[in-house]
Amino acid sequence: MEEMDWSNLGFGYRRTDYNVRCYYRNGKWGEIEVCSEETIPLHMAAVCLHYGQEAFEGLKAYRCPDGKVRIFRADENAARLQSTCRGILMPEVSTEMFIEMVEKVVRLNERFIPPYESGATLYIRPLLIGTSAQVGVHPSDEYLFVIFVSPVGPYFKGGFATNPYVIIRDHDRSAPLGTGIYKVGGNYAASLLANKKAHDLGYSCEFYLDAKEKKYIDECGAANFFGIKNNTYVTPLSTSILPSVTNKSLMQLAEDLGMKVERRAIPEEELATFEEAGACGTAAVISPIERIDDLDTGVSYVIAKDGKPGPTCEKLFKKLTNIQYGIDPDIHGWTRVVID
Ligand SMILES: *Cc1c(COP(=O)(O)O)cnc(C)c1O
């Protein structure tokens, strides 16, 4: 892909050479197959289409300055997919099979892994769907697990920057005892309208309070929230938040940096007390928050007073990306070399 303009890639789908697939039939997973088709044959009555029995994951492969290609905490994505499978009654994909397929699809598409200097990466998208043809509501008998990849551009094209968010009260992304803790497409369907409203109002993304009381901070669009104050990293503890691998890693790194870490309910008013705050996830690692507007009360929680990312966000971002790129020592054993 010599002619590819890596640094101008957006976050979108680009065709690559191969994907890998595995079918679950008669109560067991079959052999891993390599495929060059972009489409999947699917019955119009497939359970995933009608009743949302589907799960996905998202991780990246990084071309590092030492020439190696690494993936980051794939075992955590496997464990989260297993949790999602238990949550919506799908057969679990073992960690071994998950990692074997991730490594295979990355190696097969090596020519699509962007160079380090571009800031672009290879996004990896595992997808598990219930494929049986049925009209009644019950779990599928057959499943397809597919992993495809797509090169994606750097998240921060103009450099690390802050963004404005808006609290949306008239839509919930997920219910307290619903599927918010699972990575399923239905949560995204539930968020589309709130997301559109936020965009139409000129905000980067919508900001959710807990669905039950509308008092506590939940998720920041499709990313986890964290706030920084008094040398403490604070992130919500809630039954409707997706457990982010990035957030889990940042909590560890904050601890490594000598900060305190708190996972607890965060009342909305506490937003006024944070010195810094960010949204975190695989796509951006950290997207620092400029301000969060509550249009219903007229309160604007301005977090980045000068509009710039704060020093702790910068430090955590640097630390995490340096581990992902094999620049700093990987003391927690988070990365895995896929291509040496
Ligand atoms: C995937 C996802 C995240 C981020 O998780 P990471 O593992 O850090 O990428 C956060 N919230 C939601 C709703 C998600 O789907």
The ligand as a Gaussian input file, in Angstrom:
#p B3LYP/6-31G(d) Opt

LIG

0 1
 C      -15.931000      -0.149000      23.652000
 C      -16.560000       0.814000      24.572000
 C      -15.811000       1.597000      25.475000
 C      -14.300000       1.627000      25.496000
 O      -13.710000       0.415000      25.830000
 P      -12.177000       0.170000      25.499000
 O      -11.967000      -1.254000      25.870000
 O      -11.375000       1.081000      26.322000
 O      -12.005000       0.426000      24.047000
 C      -16.487000       2.424000      26.349000
 N      -17.836000       2.500000      26.351000
 C      -18.593000       1.787000      25.475000
 C      -20.060000       1.922000      25.507000
 C      -17.981000       0.918000      24.564000
 O      -18.728000       0.218000      23.718000

